[in-house]
Amino acid sequence: MRILVVGASGTLGRAVAAELSQRHEVIAAGRSSGSITMDLTDVESIRNGLKQAGELDAVISAAGKVTFAPLADFKAAPYGESLHTLGIADKLLGQVNLALAARDYLRDGGSITLTTGILSEQPIVAGSSASLVNGAVEAFVRAAAVELPRGLRINVVSPTVLTEAMPAYAPFFRGFEPVTAARAALAFSRSVEGAQTGQVYRVF
């Protein structure tokens, strides 16, 4: 397979690329690294990156930023001024736009795999924006699976906090059992190399 991995230089993306490159051709994409430059907040960047990649059998997003802050810091504000803007523009709309644009470059029966996280169902203090975004992405995936053409599939991987990220995120995730990026990467393999669609693969 020819597989595009967006966010391939991140902790999770590197593990996903390492897992799949054992059996397939992996094309790395990222905001500032990789063989293809792609910024999920810029639709033209997404389209140009996909055009550069050419025909694909799978598109994976292991990218997406959100704001972690106490709920007291979030004020009622229009889009662009809200603390939710980053997560909505990047991890939510960015991944949705990637999925929508990928339809034109995927071969029949190809797959799309997006990334969310445990906070969609197990909230933490300062994680309301991540919970909002993750839940929205998962709802989109379930709905999109019903309508994708040409046998295309779409799934989402929802990992808990990664072992490799604990030095930075441990204060947010007290009591959570982390998983390694390599273990989380197996769920992406399941999505790409399996046959299911509309699934949320939980790794926790």
HELIX and SHEET records of a PDB file:
HELIX    1   1 THR A   11  LEU A   20  1                                  10    
HELIX    2   2 VAL A   43  ALA A   53  1                                  11    
HELIX    3   3 LEU A   71  ASP A   73  5                                   3    
HELIX    4   4 THR A   85  GLY A   87  1                                   3    
HELIX    5   5 ILE A   88  LEU A   92  3                                   5    
HELIX    6   6 LEU A   93  ALA A  102  1                                  10    
HELIX    7   7 ILE A  118  SER A  120  5                                   3    
HELIX    8   8 SER A  128  GLU A  147  1                                  20    
HELIX    9   9 THR A  163  ALA A  165  5                                   3    
HELIX   10  10 MET A  166  TYR A  169  1                                   4    
HELIX   11  11 ALA A  170  PHE A  172  5                                   3    
HELIX   12  12 ALA A  181  GLU A  193  1                                  13    
SHEET    1   A 7 ILE A  36  THR A  37  0                                        
SHEET    2   A 7 GLU A  25  GLY A  30  1                                        
SHEET    3   A 7 ARG A   2  VAL A   6  1                                        
SHEET    4   A 7 LEU A  56  SER A  61  1                                        
SHEET    5   A 7 LEU A 106  THR A 115  1                                        
SHEET    6   A 7 ARG A 153  PRO A 159  1                                        
SHEET    7   A 7 VAL A 200  VAL A 203  1                                        
END                                                                             
